[in-house]
């Protein structure tokens, strides 16, 4: 089965690095406590030395009743956008995650949703996408519910 992991678009990352408020009017925060943060652009652990930006982001999909803003981290400085592929990104592999399956019409398929250890995500993606009605999967942190990335068929 062919699929790829997709990150936040570079235009969105650049816009948030250049502004003081996110698109919902919240102040963009600079967090720096020596920890790492899951960057939604490069899909790597970031911020150990420079910190990271924290802001609210409304996902482009689903464009339905399930649309919601989510808190996200972004490398404070420039980083390269993650480019597709089936290899599980670092920020997913390192976490317990929720996989939320959506049909093309933006409706969630509750029966296909699941929780997974990050290292087992590939198996769960294959299972979910074996249902041809599923158009994409949003992967969130299981505890906080923050969006990490999207999985799409290709």
Buried (B, 14 or more C-beta within 10 A) or exposed (E): EEBBBBBBEEEBBEEBBEEEEBBEEEEBBEEBEEEBBBBBBBBBBBBEEEBBBBBBBEBEBBEEEBEEBBBBBBBBEEBEBBEEEBEBBBBBBBBEBBBBBBBEEBBBBEEBBBEBEBEEBBEBBEBBBEEEEBBBBBBBBBEEEBBBBBBBEE
